[in-house]
Amino acid sequence: MKIFPAIDIKDKKCVRLVKGDFDNKTEYEKSPIEQAGKFKDHGFKNLHIVDLDGALTGETVNLDIIKDIVDKFNFNVEVGGGIRSINSIKKYIDSGVEKVILGSAAIKDKNFLKDACEKFSNKIALGLDAKNGHLSISGWRENSNQLTLDYLKEVNDYGVSRLIFTDINRDGMKQSPNFDETSKVAEISNCPVVISGGVSSIDDIKKAKSLNNIEGIIVGKAIYDGDIKLDELVKEDA
């Protein structure tokens, strides 16, 4: 199973949000480049990056930083955050990113998702952020009133290559991921699923490995707060 250490970029700094709340964020001392270097030094191969400035503006604000990370460390990078156009997707892919994560724009416009999957085969990941079974959009500030599983069934044949499922109620809370809901998503998804939100311990990683159709797991706040040691975590990375 792939381990995705997370780097969230805001104002050129590494930050972590609680439940996606921009007013409830922690800034960390290391720059995104330094943090990526630390992950590389420990032997990680994959990286999950969110451009939080991009999530707010719909622009590829931190493209230069992300390109630097790809060039310097040769990670398999998945990146998300306010990606709303074919042009933005192309910029990221041209910079060497492995997967581009589409979220709100794909939920608001299924044709955009379909078009992206056709133009960029095997490069599009779908980010589904859910709260109480319903999808949230616009940096989690809006509830779409759309049931997660209903939406997934509608787009399941579009050619998405990875699905990232986040339970917003767990994100940044270190209370373990919502394995029950994730299993429901993984059961019907035509592509492998990456678990996101709430990872608190190595036990969560081990549990994720026991589930079907799970490609990997994203670990953020538990790393930055020291709850999970990188030496221990990298042993689970395959």
RASULCOR-V692752 format. One record per residue. N is the residue number from 1. RES is the residue in one letter. OMEGA is omega in whole degrees, -180 to 180 (* if undefined). Layout:
N/RES/OMEGA + N/RES/OMEGA
This chain:
1/M/-178 + 2/K/174 + 3/I/179 + 4/F/170 + 5/P/-174 + 6/A/171 + 7/I/174 + 8/D/-175 + 9/I/175 + 10/K/-179 + 11/D/178 + 12/K/179 + 13/K/171 + 14/C/178 + 15/V/169 + 16/R/177 + 17/L/172 + 18/V/-179 + 19/K/176 + 20/G/-176 + 21/D/-178 + 22/F/178 + 23/D/-179 + 24/N/-175 + 25/K/175 + 26/T/175 + 27/E/-180 + 28/Y/-171 + 29/E/-176 + 30/K/173 + 31/S/177 + 32/P/179 + 33/I/179 + 34/E/-179 + 35/Q/177 + 36/A/178 + 37/G/179 + 38/K/178 + 39/F/180 + 40/K/180 + 41/D/-180 + 42/H/174 + 43/G/178 + 44/F/-177 + 45/K/-176 + 46/N/-178 + 47/L/177 + 48/H/-179 + 49/I/173 + 50/V/175 + 51/D/-177 + 52/L/174 + 53/D/177 + 54/G/179 + 55/A/-179 + 56/L/-171 + 57/T/-175 + 58/G/179 + 59/E/179 + 60/T/-170 + 61/V/-174 + 62/N/-180 + 63/L/-178 + 64/D/179 + 65/I/-178 + 66/I/178 + 67/K/177 + 68/D/-180 + 69/I/179 + 70/V/-177 + 71/D/-174 + 72/K/-167 + 73/F/175 + 74/N/174 + 75/F/161 + 76/N/-172 + 77/V/165 + 78/E/-175 + 79/V/177 + 80/G/178 + 81/G/173 + 82/G/-179 + 83/I/-169 + 84/R/-178 + 85/S/176 + 86/I/180 + 87/N/178 + 88/S/178 + 89/I/-179 + 90/K/179 + 91/K/-179 + 92/Y/-179 + 93/I/177 + 94/D/180 + 95/S/175 + 96/G/179 + 97/V/-178 + 98/E/-178 + 99/K/175 + 100/V/-175 + 101/I/175 + 102/L/-179 + 103/G/-175 + 104/S/-177 + 105/A/180 + 106/A/180 + 107/I/178 + 108/K/-175 + 109/D/-177 + 110/K/179 + 111/N/176 + 112/F/179 + 113/L/-179 + 114/K/180 + 115/D/-180 + 116/A/-180 + 117/C/179 + 118/E/-178 + 119/K/-175 + 120/F/-177 + 121/S/177 + 122/N/-179 + 123/K/-173 + 124/I/172 + 125/A/179 + 126/L/178 + 127/G/177 + 128/L/-179 + 129/D/-171 + 130/A/176 + 131/K/-179 + 132/N/175 + 133/G/-180 + 134/H/179 + 135/L/174 + 136/S/-177 + 137/I/177 + 138/S/179 + 139/G/177 + 140/W/-179 + 141/R/-179 + 142/E/172 + 143/N/-174 + 144/S/-175 + 145/N/179 + 146/Q/179 + 147/L/-177 + 148/T/-174 + 149/L/178 + 150/D/180 + 151/Y/-178 + 152/L/179 + 153/K/-178 + 154/E/-175 + 155/V/-171 + 156/N/-177 + 157/D/-175 + 158/Y/180 + 159/G/174 + 160/V/-175 + 161/S/179 + 162/R/177 + 163/L/179 + 164/I/-176 + 165/F/-180 + 166/T/169 + 167/D/-174 + 168/I/-179 + 169/N/-179 + 170/R/-170 + 171/D/180 + 172/G/-176 + 173/M/180 + 174/K/179 + 175/Q/-176 + 176/S/178 + 177/P/175 + 178/N/-175 + 179/F/-179 + 180/D/-178 + 181/E/178 + 182/T/179 + 183/S/178 + 184/K/179 + 185/V/-177 + 186/A/-178 + 187/E/-177 + 188/I/-177 + 189/S/177 + 190/N/179 + 191/C/-179 + 192/P/-173 + 193/V/172 + 194/V/-178 + 195/I/-180 + 196/S/173 + 197/G/169 + 198/G/-179 + 199/V/-174 + 200/S/-174 + 201/S/175 + 202/I/178 + 203/D/177 + 204/D/179 + 205/I/-179 + 206/K/179 + 207/K/180 + 208/A/-179 + 209/K/-177 + 210/S/-177 + 211/L/180 + 212/N/175 + 213/N/177 + 214/I/-179 + 215/E/-176 + 216/G/-178 + 217/I/-180 + 218/I/-180 + 219/V/-177 + 220/G/-171 + 221/K/-179 + 222/A/175 + 223/I/-173 + 224/Y/180 + 225/D/176 + 226/G/180 + 227/D/177 + 228/I/180 + 229/K/-177 + 230/L/179 + 231/D/-179 + 232/E/-176 + 233/L/-175 + 234/V/177 + 235/K/180 + 236/E/-174 + 237/D/-179 + 238/A/*
